[in-house]
Amino acid sequence: MTKGLANQRAISRTVAEYMRRPCNGQPSPGWRQFLAQHAKEIWAYDLFTVQTIWFRTFYVFFAIHHGSRVIIHARVTANPTAEWLAQQMAQACDIDREPPRYLIHDRDGSYGAAFNRRVRPLGITQIRTPVKAPKANAIAER
């Protein structure tokens, strides 16, 4: 089995967890159709690292809107914790901005219980990408 095919199957399994089957027995839409229909309601979160000239590592956290591909929120820290990420979530969903319906992010250990406690009351459904499948969160991973 090729790596691409394995990633496609992993993505399909993840999507199936969050998409309900219609009552009429018809199969649910695929991942591409889901993204197209809900692009206005989806944010993607991710962290990436930056090395300074003094060899310090900083973590850049950002949120991007799927529909418009506009960066909604970006912050930098030397030590990303679940509490810090939860605070960033609160700041991204400030008074002027309605929280997303869906939030796509990877399975980083930084998204812990504090992050989940902050997201749950906002009514956001978290979609975690499969392990080692960067194409599942392609907009943020680029």
C-alpha positions as CSV (number, residue, x, y, z in Angstrom):
1,M,0.0,0.0,0.0
2,T,1.4,3.4,-0.9
3,K,1.9,6.1,1.7
4,G,-0.5,8.4,-0.1
5,L,-3.3,5.8,-0.1
6,A,-2.7,5.1,3.6
7,N,-3.0,8.8,4.3
8,Q,-6.2,9.0,2.3
9,R,-7.7,6.1,4.2
10,A,-6.7,7.6,7.6
11,I,-8.3,10.9,6.6
12,S,-11.5,9.2,5.5
13,R,-11.7,7.4,8.9
14,T,-11.2,10.7,10.8
15,V,-13.8,12.4,8.7
16,A,-16.3,9.6,9.2
17,E,-16.0,10.1,13.0
18,Y,-17.3,13.6,12.7
19,M,-19.8,13.4,9.9
20,R,-23.2,11.8,10.7
21,R,-24.8,9.5,8.2
22,P,-28.1,10.8,6.8
23,C,-31.2,9.1,8.1
24,N,-32.2,8.0,4.6
25,G,-29.2,5.6,4.4
26,Q,-27.3,7.5,1.7
27,P,-23.6,7.7,2.2
28,S,-22.2,10.9,3.7
29,P,-20.4,13.4,1.5
30,G,-16.6,13.0,1.2
31,W,-13.9,15.2,2.8
32,R,-13.6,17.6,-0.1
33,Q,-17.4,18.2,-0.2
34,F,-17.4,18.6,3.6
35,L,-14.6,21.3,3.3
36,A,-16.4,23.0,0.5
37,Q,-19.7,23.2,2.3
38,H,-18.3,24.3,5.6
39,A,-15.3,26.3,4.6
40,K,-16.8,29.5,6.2
41,E,-17.2,27.7,9.5
42,I,-13.7,26.1,9.7
43,W,-10.5,27.3,11.3
44,A,-7.2,25.5,11.3
45,Y,-4.6,25.8,14.1
46,D,-1.0,24.8,14.1
47,L,2.4,25.5,15.6
48,F,5.7,25.7,13.8
49,T,9.2,26.5,15.1
50,V,11.6,29.3,14.3
51,Q,15.3,29.3,15.2
52,T,16.9,32.6,16.1
53,I,20.4,33.7,15.3
54,W,21.3,32.8,18.9
55,F,20.0,29.3,18.4
56,R,16.9,29.8,20.6
57,T,13.7,28.0,19.5
58,F,10.4,29.9,19.4
59,Y,7.0,28.4,18.7
60,V,4.7,30.3,16.4
61,F,1.0,29.6,17.0
62,F,-1.5,30.7,14.3
63,A,-5.2,30.3,13.3
64,I,-6.3,30.5,9.7
65,H,-9.8,30.7,8.3
66,H,-10.4,28.0,5.7
67,G,-12.8,29.9,3.5
68,S,-10.7,33.1,3.1
69,R,-7.3,31.7,4.1
70,V,-6.8,34.8,6.2
71,I,-4.6,34.5,9.3
72,I,-7.0,35.2,12.2
73,H,-4.5,35.0,15.1
74,A,-0.8,34.6,15.5
75,R,1.4,34.6,18.6
76,V,5.0,33.5,19.6
77,T,6.2,31.7,22.7
78,A,9.3,29.8,23.9
79,N,7.2,27.3,25.8
80,P,3.7,26.4,24.4
81,T,1.5,24.8,27.1
82,A,-2.1,23.8,27.0
83,E,-3.0,26.8,29.1
84,W,-1.2,29.2,26.8
85,L,-2.9,27.6,23.7
86,A,-6.3,27.9,25.5
87,Q,-5.6,31.6,26.1
88,Q,-4.8,32.1,22.5
89,M,-8.1,30.3,21.6
90,A,-10.0,32.8,23.8
91,Q,-8.2,35.8,22.2
92,A,-8.9,34.5,18.7
93,C,-12.6,34.2,19.5
94,D,-12.8,37.7,20.9
95,I,-16.0,39.9,21.0
96,D,-15.6,41.0,17.4
97,R,-15.3,37.5,15.9
98,E,-17.7,34.6,16.1
99,P,-16.0,31.2,17.0
100,P,-15.8,28.6,14.3
101,R,-18.0,25.6,14.1
102,Y,-15.1,23.3,13.4
103,L,-11.5,23.5,14.4
104,I,-8.9,21.4,12.6
105,H,-5.6,20.7,14.4
106,D,-3.0,18.0,14.7
107,R,-2.5,15.7,17.6
108,D,0.2,17.7,19.3
109,G,0.5,17.1,23.0
110,S,0.2,20.8,23.6
111,Y,-3.5,20.7,23.0
112,G,-4.3,19.3,26.4
113,A,-7.2,19.3,28.9
114,A,-7.1,23.1,29.4
115,F,-7.5,23.7,25.7
116,N,-10.4,21.2,25.5
117,R,-12.1,22.9,28.5
118,R,-11.9,26.3,26.7
119,V,-13.1,25.0,23.3
120,R,-16.0,22.9,24.5
121,P,-18.2,25.7,25.9
122,L,-17.8,27.7,22.7
123,G,-19.6,24.9,20.8
124,I,-16.6,24.2,18.6
125,T,-16.2,20.7,17.2
126,Q,-12.5,19.7,17.2
127,I,-11.3,17.6,14.3
128,R,-7.9,16.1,15.0
129,T,-5.9,15.1,11.9
130,P,-4.6,11.5,11.6
131,V,-1.0,10.8,12.7
132,K,1.6,11.7,10.1
133,A,-1.0,13.0,7.6
134,P,-0.1,16.7,6.9
135,K,-2.4,16.7,3.9
136,A,-5.4,16.4,6.3
137,N,-4.6,20.0,7.5
138,A,-3.1,21.2,4.2
139,I,-4.0,24.9,4.5
140,A,-2.3,25.2,7.9
141,E,0.6,22.9,7.2
142,R,1.7,24.9,4.2
